[in-house]
Amino acid sequence: IASLGSQLGYSDGPFTDSGPVPPVADTATTYTVTLVAGAGVNDMAGTVVTTSLPQYMSWLEKTEGDGQVEYNPVSKQIRWNAGEVLAGQNKTMKFQVSLLPSTTQVGKTALVIGSQELRATDSFTGVSLRTSIDALSNELSTELGFVKDNGEIQSR
């Protein structure tokens, strides 16, 4: 069984993020997204995770982790080629994105990336593996010390 996880961070890891938290309309805030692909009892081969950015999000071409990331600026699709993931292990990819909220988003949270899908092949059985998780919003975890509703966009 394959697993997939995602988390939003702010200056969490290799990149320095900037901009206001909570975000402010017409002001850019950068975030670091972490994706984690995990293998169950068998190795996984050809592991690929796909997701996409909403129109108001920008790709900053900063990535760090296992495998390679391809970004299509036209479709705004992100494709992470994680490759082989050994049984019971995880591979991780971090990338930086920028949110530029508009005044029409004031009072709401924003999606940072769309739903994410993992596809791989079980190296032992040859069975295709697939799992997906929901879109990730710009609400940072209060466990990281951020205030509740820190994703709610404020007016200028």
Secondary structure, DSSP 8 states (H G I E B T S, - for coil): --EEEEEEESS-SSS---S-SS-BTTS-EEEEEEEEEE--SS-EEEEEEEEE--TTEEEEEEEEESSEEEEETTTTEEEEEEEEE-TT-EEEEEEEEEE---GGGTTS--EEE--EEEEEEETTT--EEEEEE--EES---GGGT--TTTTS-B--
